[in-house]
Structures are given as structure tokens and as C-alpha cells.
Amino acid sequence: MKQTKIAVLGAGSWGTALANVAAENGNQIMLWAHRAVTVEEINSRHTNKQYLGDRVLQANIQATTDLKAAVDGAEIVLSVVPTKATREVAKQLNQALVELRQSVIIVAATKGLEPETYKFASQMIEEEVMPQNLTGLAVLAGPSHAEGVIKHDPTTVVAVSKQLSIAKQVQAAMSNATFRVYTNDDVVGAELGGALKNVIAIAAGTLQSLGYDANAKAALFTRGLNEMTQLGRSYGANAMTFMGLAGVGDLFATATSEHSRNFKAGMQFGQGKTMDEVIDNMGMVIEGISTTKVVHDLAQQKGVEMPISEAVYQVLYAQEDPKIAINNLMERPLQQEGK
């Protein structure tokens, strides 16, 4: 396997897990973190206890707080910082690439939408990184909890790019016996799927905490996937993308797993906790909270009916009782399936 120098920006759970996968494949890995204590731990003890407990990382991962040093000589850069930090980090990355006179493939591995602009991670990167510094742009999507990846649970994801040749390069660099990468060219569908499933996952956690069983969960998943698909179609996305890894696959993993921050947040909302209480209790970024507000606005702009997402919005932002929100959903006017 060809050795590739890969820089991973963001040393949270997902960034660290992706760095470990790439390192297992014999690639040269530089992991950028903003906290010096995290860098010291990764370099000296090969762990990132805050996010991944006692799991030992590959010894060929080097960490640094210097972004320019991290990307120096890299062929591929994985952007795995939270959505709210993506644009600022992309600006810093562009400056580093200008100084290095270097061009790279950038892979957006963050699932969310920018609140102010409703832009995807790949769009923010494309706006901030100059074309001469960008060999290609891809998105990594699909059902992939870091906790499962780090312990080698069989995982399938999809590298998505308008240029399939770029997606194939990412596929080759990241695939191994327990981390299988497919390719796709529907960037909009993949990005929307990765963002929208977080809203449905919050709803799933709420159902769980209220004691609802398989019937309610199946209804949520099916109708939630329909909402994701309808909004995707309004953007020109391929409806079949939502039936794949970036859609139903990611939805299932995020809306059923104890590792899902959005699912766990939903459980707390079901217990009557406020948004501030949930955020304080979690101590980590919950992408679905901000995405819920964005989806509420987008649905109105696009004229797409998204009753489940709207119900989540009412619970989070208008403090509606979750049981009342569920009753309102069940009492909506009857209609034909598929709409």
C-alpha cells in the first residue's frame, strides 16, 4: 500500500479515530490539536483519554499544536473540527498552504450546517481555501461512531466528491480490513444526510427516555428518513443517497447507539431538561442542537414539510412538552405515504 502523508485537523473522538485508521494503513500521520496537553498525551502515551479512554493509538501518529507543521508535505488533510470552527480553521489552513506553496486534497469529516449561512462543511472550506491550494475536495460520511472504529468494529463509510478520482484516492488511503470505504459523487446528499440525521437522533433519544417501543421508533425512522429525502430533493440531491450509508445507514447508527451524543441529548430532553442543562451535562459538541434550528429555517425557506424536525425544534427552542409534541404529530391530517 502506498504511504501517504495525511494531516488530521481536530483531536476529538472522531478525528483521533480517523487518524488511527489512517496510521494503521502505514500512512504518515500528523494530528493537529489546539490543546497542548492533548498533544503531549498523544505523543508520549499514545492515548486520548478524554475522548477514547484507555485505547492505545498507533505509535506512528504524531500530534502538534502547529497547524502549519501539521500540513507541511501532506497530500490529504482531514478536517474534523466542529461545524462552528470549520470556517475559521479553513482560513488558517489556507494561510498555511499559501506560506508552504502547497496544494492538498481536503476531506470534510464534520456533519453539520453553519447556523448563520446554512452552508455545509465542504462549502465553507471551498469558500476559504483558494483554488490553487486545493487539489480536490471530498466529504467522508456514513455510520461511524469513533468508539466502534477505535475497537475495530467492522465499519463502512463513503468518500464523496464531485471528482470520483479524488474520492478513490481517499478510499485507497483509508480502507482496511475493518474500515471499508465506498465512493459516491453526490456531495449535497451526503452532507445533508450527515447533518439531518442528528435531528432525528435527538427525537429517537427522547422516545427512548419516554419508554416508547419498537412501533414508535420504526415510525420515527421511516418518516424521519422521508423528511431527510424530501429536503435533499429540494437541493437537487439524489434520493438514492438517502437510502445508502450517508442516509439510512448514518441515521440508524446515530439514532440507536449509546455512543451518539445526539441520542443521549434527546434522552435528557425527554427527561425534561432544558437546552442549557443538556449542553452542560454533555460537555461535548452536540451538532443536532444547532442543526435543528437550521433545519427549521430551511424547511420554511424551501417550502418542505418536515413535521418531525419541527416537533424537535418546538421541544428544544420553545420548551414544548415532548409528549404534547408527539400527540400533535399523531393527530396531523391524514395523507398518502411518500409525502
Secondary structure, DSSP 4 states (H G I P E B T S, - for coil): ----EEEEE--SHHHHHHHHHHHHTT-EEEEE-S-HHHHHHHHHHS--HHHHTTPPPPTTEEEES-HHHHHTT-SEEEE-S-HHHHHHHHHHHHHHHHHHT--EEEEE----B-TTT--BHHHHHHHHS-GGGEEEEEEEESS--HHHHHTT--EEEEEE-SSHHHHHHHHHHH--SSEEEEEE--HHHHHHHHHHHHHHHHHHHHHHHHT--HHHHHHHHHHHHHHHHHHHHHTT--GGGGGSIIIIIHHHHHTT-TT-HHHHHHHHHHTT--HHHHHHHH-S--HHHHHHHHHHHHHHHHT---HHHHHHHHHHHS---HHHHHHHHHTSPP--TT-
